[in-house]
Each structure stands twice: as structure tokens, then as C-alpha cells.
């Protein structure tokens, strides 16, 4: 099974850890390639290894992506917005005039 929005990726980003993810599930929604982490094709072991190696070798890139990852989670995936959007959806679905 694949997780829609993996909690471990969300938690890592919130802690300022650069995510290296595959392009499956909700990963690409969470991580914008080369802006808030690195996204590689699922099953491409060489791309995965290359992404990890790039982060190991480039401290500046690692710091930039870590800060952007933390900011992205804080602004795009915060609990208040999630609750508000969920309640809005429920109200829309339960409206008697539809």
C-alpha cells in the first residue's frame, strides 16, 4: 500500500530535513523538486543514489532545500488550514439544497 501524504515526510520537512522522495502517492504534492527537496522516479535506484550523493556533497543546496521544506510544510500543510478545508468540504456535501 502507498500512503497518500506520508506522515514521515511531513514530519521530516517540519524539522528541516531535506526529503528525497519517489514520484509516487502524495510525495510530489508535498515536495517540489529542487525547491523543497528532491523527487526521483520510483524504481530508479541510480537516481535515488545520485540525489542522496548530491545532498551529501552540496551543503549550500542542502541548507536551501531544508529551509524551503520547513517553510512549505508550515504554509501549505498546516493543521488549521486542513481542518478548515475539511469542514468546508463537509458543509458542502451536507447542504440540503443540493
N, C-alpha and C positions, 0 to 999 in steps of 0.2 A: 504494500500500500504506500501511496505517496501522500504526504501531508500538504494541505493547501498553502498555508503560511506557517512554515516551520518555526516553532517557538524557540528552538536553539539559535536559529539565525537572528531572530528578533532580539533575543537576549544578548547575543554577542555584539550586535550592532549598537545596542543601547549602552554597552560597556566600552565602546570604541575599538572593537576588534574588527579588522578588515575581513569581510566574508569572501570566501571563494566558493562559489556555488555552481551547480549544473543548471541547465536551462529547462528544468522540469518543475511541475507543480507551480506554486506561487513564488518560487525563487526570483524569477525575472521581474515580478511585481515589487518585491522587496528591494532587490539590488539592481541599480542601474550600472551597467558595465562601464568600468573605467571612471565612474563618477562617485559611486559609494561602495565599490567592491569590484570583484572580477567574476564574470559569468563565462563558463565554458560549456561546450556541448556534452551532453550525457554520454558516457561510454568512451570519451576521448581522454585516455589516461595521459597521453603526451601533453595535451593542452592543460590538464589539471596540474601536472608536474611543472610545466612551464610557468603557469600562473603563480604557483607557490614559490618557485625559484625567483621569479621577478620580484615578488614582495620581499623575499629574503635579501635580495641584492640592492633594492632601492628604498632606502629609509625615507626619503622625501615623499615618494609615492605612497608608501605605507602610512605615513602620518597624514597625508592629504586625504586618502580614502577612509582612514579611521575616523577623522573628524567629520567627513561628509556622511559616513554611515550613521554615526551617532545623531547628527542633525536630522537626517532623513527619517529615522525612526521617531524622533521627538516631534517632528512636524507633520508627518504623513500617516503615522500609525499610532497615535496616542489614544489612550483609553476613553477620554471624554468624547472625542470625535466618533470613535467606534460605537459607543453607547448611543450617542445622538443619532447617528445614521441608522442604527439597528431599530431604534424606537420609531424613527420616521418611516422606515420600511413597514414595520408592524402596523402603524396607524394607517398607512396607505392600503395595506392588504385587508384591514378590518373595517374600512369605511363602508357604511351601509348603502351609500348612494351609488356604488359601482355595480 
